[in-house]
C-alpha cells in the first residue's frame, strides 16, 4: 500500500491538486495546517474529505477551530493573525471550523506515530535542524508521547 503524506497546505488548493494529480497512492495522511495564509481553505478541506484522507490537527487548524492564537514563529506571526482574522475566518463556514476543532492531534492505531509538531508537543513544537541530537532525541522519545493526552484535553476547553 502506498501512502501519500502531506502537510502544511495552508489553503493552497492548486498545490494540493498538483500533488494529488501527480502521485500514485492508495491513501493520504495529512499532518495538519489545512488553513491560513492561502485563499482556498474551504476547498482544501472539501477535497481532503472527499478523498477520505486521514487528517490530524495542526496549530493553524487549532487556532481557527478554537479561536485561539496559533503560536507560530515570531517572524510570520503577524501575517498569520491578520490572514486568519481577515480572510480565513470569513471564508470558512461554522461547520468547517467545527470540523477543524475536532481533528485529532495524532492518528489512533498508526505505527509510526504521526503528529504535526513533535510527540512531546503535537501542536506547537518545531524540530529545527540545528537543535542538536540530545534535544531531538528527547522530543521524539516514546516517553514524551504521554503529553499528547494533556494537549488533547487543553484543546477542548
N, C-alpha and C positions, 0 to 999 in steps of 0.2 A: 504494500500500500504506500502510495506517495502522498505525503502531506506537505502542503504549501504553508509556510509560516511567514506571516507578515505583521508589521506593527507600525504605529505612528502614522496612520493615514491622514489624520488631521483635516478631514473634509475634502480631500483631493480625489474626487471621483475619476478624472481622466487617468491619473496614475494607477488607481485601483483597477480600472478596466483594462489598462495596458498590461498589468501584471497577470490578471486573471485570464486574459486572452492569449498571452504568450507562453504560458506554462501549462504543463500536463500534470494533473493532480487528481487524487481521489477524495481529498478532504482539505479543509482550510482551517487553520488556527490563527486567530488574531490576538496579538499581545497588547492590545489596548490603544488608547488615544485615537478613537474614530473621529473625534471632533476638535474644533478650534483651529484657527489660522486659515482654513480653506473654505471656499464658498458653497460647498455641497454636503454639509453634514448629514442632512436627512436622507439624501440619495445614497451616501455611503452606507448608512445604517440599513436602508432598504435592500441594497444589493447583497450585503453580508447576510441579512436574514433570509433572503430568497435562496441563497446557496447553502443555507444551513451551516454556516461557519460556526466553529466553536470560538467564543469571544470572551476575553477577560477584560476587566475594567482598568483603564489607565487613569493617571491623575487628572487629565483633562476631561475624561468622561465623568469621573467622580465630581469634579468641580461643577460641571453642567447639571448633572443629575441631582446634586445636593445643594447647589447654590453656595458653594464654598470656594475658597482660594485654591488654585491648582498647585501652589508651592513649587513652581518650576524655577529654572535658573534665573538669576538676577538680571542677566543681560536681555532676556526675552520676556520677562515677567510683565512689563507694562503692555507689550503687544498682546500678550495672551488675555490680560484683563480687558483691554479695550475691545478686542475682537469678540470675546465671549459676551460682553455686555451689549455691544452694538450690532453684531452680526449673528453669531451662533444662536444666542437665546431668541432672537427674532425669527430665525429660520426653522427652528425645531418646534414640533408640537409638544404638548404636555405629555402625550404618550411616549414620544421619543425620549424625553427627559427621564420619565419613569423607567423606561427600558434601560437607559444608561445606568441609572442608580441601582438597578437590580442585577447588573452584570457581576459575575463572581470575581474575586480577587485572584483566584487560581482555578485550574480545572481539576475537578474531582476525578480520582481513579486514573490519572495520567502519569506515566513514567516516561520521560523525566517530568519534573515539576515545571510548569510554565507560569511565569509572573511578568508583570510589566517592569518593575524596578529590580528588586532582588528578593531572595527568600526572607531576608531579615526585615525588609520593608517593601512589600509588593507595590505600593503606590508611589512612594516618593524617593526611593533610593536611586542613585546613579552609580554605575560601575565604570568609572573612568579608567582609561588605560594606565594612568600614572599613579593610581592609589597604592600600588605595591602588593606583593604576593600575600603577606600576612593579613592585611585588611581585606583583600579579595577573598581569601580563604574563610575568614570569619563571616563575611556577608553571605556566602553561599553554603556554609556548613549546614548539615541536617538539623542541628540544634536550633539554628536561627529560624527555621520554618515555623516553630511554635508561635512566633509573633504574629503570624498571619491571622490567627483567630482573634487576637486583640484588635487588629485593624478592621476586621470584618464587623465587629461589634461597634467600634467607633464610627465606622462609615454609615451605620444605620440610625444614628442619633438624629 
